[in-house]
Amino acid sequence: MKLYELVGKDKTQGFSPYVWRSRMAIAHKGLEVEMVPLIFTEIAGLKDIDAKTVPILDDDGTLITDSWDIACYLEEKYPDRPSLFGGEAGKAYANFFNFTSFTHLVMPLFQTLAYDIFEGLDDKDRAYFRETREARLGKSLEEAHAHQDQSLKIFQKQLWPYNTLLKTQEFFHGSQPAYTDYIMYGLFQWAKGVSALAIISPDEPLYGWRAKMDELFDGLGKVIRAKKPA
């Protein structure tokens, strides 16, 4: 089993939030996986793989190219392994979480991190990233960076329901972590992998939750090293 991930200058630091969802899901299932690092501009050139983004899972020739589809595939292909959803209701909850987190969290966090991502990219990726992401942002990367504090405040404001939920239960899935938690954890791995910015404070329930997530699967998430402030 191979999982293709996104890297920048440091090929050991895969930072895609969607790859981290899949990486945690594979670990949850207790499966071994080989990580294959790619920079942005290498993805389109993959032989026999029609994909523009990662994650890409290659399970003995079966190719899946979307993090949600990968989770559903793992659940169906390996039913004897620990469940990612805990049944149909859990799957529906995770899917709802998947959609709502994109609007509420992914977009404002992307605006917050865009310039930091650019700074950490392989030189071959910089022109591509600038062109495509500035079109998406509707502004230059430098303009986005100048408003980083405002974007971060928008992101942090959107965290209140997630913090509130964690006051009543240990994980988003309940008493044990599952795919819903991996959706959220991917965002924090993304931020940690590209920026020294502190996106949550120690007094938030999310802070303690993230620490528990870091310890899962023999500390898998700790492979991402925290950036030091400039």
N, C-alpha and C positions, 0 to 999 in steps of 0.2 A: 504494500500500500504506500502510495506517494501523495504528498500534499504540497502543492506549489504555493509559495508565499512571496510576499512583496518585501524587498529590502532596499536600502539606500547605499550609502558609502560603506557602511559596516554590514557585511553579508551575514553576520550572526544575529542581527537584530530585526527580525521580521515584525513589521509594525501595523499591518492591515488589521482593522478591528474585525473584519469578516473572516479572515483567516484564523484569528484567535478564537472565534466562535467554533470553527470547525476543529481546530486543534484541541480545544477543551472537550468537545463532543467525542472525538476519537479516544482521548484519554479516559473519558467517562465510561466508554464501552470496553476499556481495557485492551485496546488494540495497539499494535506496534505500527509506527508510521515513519517513513523517511521524508524529511523536509527538503524541498527543492527550492533554493532561493532564486528569485528573478527580480530584475529591475523593471520599471514600467514598460520600457520600450522593447523588452525581450518577450513580453507576453504574446503579442500578435504574431511573432515569428515562430511560435512553437509548432513543431511538425505534427500533423494529424490531430491537432487540438484546435477547435474553433472557439476561441474565447478571447475576450477583450479585457477581462478582469480576473483577479484571484479572489477567493480560493478556487483551485482546480483539484479535485480528488481523482486519482487514478487507482482504482481497486482492481488489480489484476486485469487491466484492459477496459474496465468499465469506467467511463469518464463522467463526472458530474461537475458542473461549473457554477454553482450558486450555493451560498452558505446554508440557506434554508433547505434547498433540495438535498444538500449533503446530509443534513441532520435527518431528514425524512428517509433518505436512502439507508443510512446507518441503522435507523430504528427498524426498518423493514428487513434489511439483510441480516442483521444480527439480533434477532428477537430474544435469544437466550442470554444476552448480555444486559447489564443494567439499563433500564429505560431512560431515554432522554426526556420523555414527556410525562410518563406515569399515566398513560391512557389517552383517550380521545379528548376529554375535557382539558387535560394538561396541554395537549398539542394545540388545541384552539386558543388557549390562554397564551401560549408561547408565540403563536402566529400573530395574535393581537398585539402582544408586546413588541414583536418584530416590526410591525407597521408603525405603531405609535412612537416608538423610540427613534425611528428615522426622522420623523418630522420634528419632534420635540427636542431631541438630543443630538443626533448626528449632524444635522445641518448647522446649528449654532456652534457646535464644537469644531466642525470643519472650518468655519470662518475664523475661529479662534486660533486654530493650529496651522492654517494654510502656509503661512510664511515659514514657520518652523519646519514643516515638512520639506519645503523647498530647500531650505538650508542644509538638510541632511541627505539630499539626494545624490546619487551618482551623477557625475557631470553629464553623462549621455542622456539623462532624463530631464535635465533642467528646462530646456527649451520646450519640450513636449508638455511638461507639467505647467509651465507658465501659460502657454497658449490655451490649454484645455481648461485649466482651473480658473484663469482670469475670465474666460467666457462664462463659466458657471457662476462665478461670484458677481460678475458685472462690474468689476473694479480690478485694479492692479493688486498684486500680492502685497506690495508696499502699503497701499491704502488699507487693505484688510488688516495688516499688522499695526497700522497706526490706530485702528479702532479695536485692537485686541481686547482691551479692558471692557469695552461695551459688549462685545460678543460673548466674552466670558460671563459677564453678569446675566445675560440672557440665558445662557446655558445653565448657570447655577440656579436661576429662578425656576427653571423647569424641573429641577431635581426634587422639589418639595414632595410630590406624591410618592416618589421612590424612597425618600428618607422616612416619610410617614409610615409606609408599609413596613419598613425594617424595624420600626419601633415595636411592632406586634409579632414579628416572626423573624427567624434567623436568616433565612434566604428568601429570594423572590419566589422560589418554587415551594417554600414551606420550611419544614424542619431539615431538609437536605437539599443541596444544590442540584440543579438540572439545567436543561437548555436555556430556560429563561434567564438564569443567572449568567450563563455564558454569553448571551446577547449583550448584557450590560457590562460584563467584565471586559469584553473586547474593546469597548470605548475607553476604558481606563488603561488598558495595555497600549492602545493607540497613542493616547496622550503621553503616557510615560515614555514610550519609545521615541518620540519626536521632539518633546519639549520639556524644559525645566519648570514650566508653569505649574503651580499648585492649583488644581481645579476643584478640590474639595478641602474642607478644613477638618482637623482632628475631632471636633465636637459633633460632627455629623454621623448618623448611623451608617451611611455609606462608607465612611472611612474604616470602621471596624469590619464591615462586610468585606471590603476589598482586602483587608489583611487576612481574613479567613480564606478568601478565594486564592490568595497568593500561596497558601500552604497546600492546596489540593494537588494530588498526583505528584507527591514528592517535591513540591515547590516548583512545578512546571513554569508557572508564570514569572518566576524570579529570573528566568533567562533574560528577560528584558531589564537592562540596567537603567536606573533612574539617571536622568540628565542632571548635570550640575549647572547652577545658574552661571551665566557669563560674568 
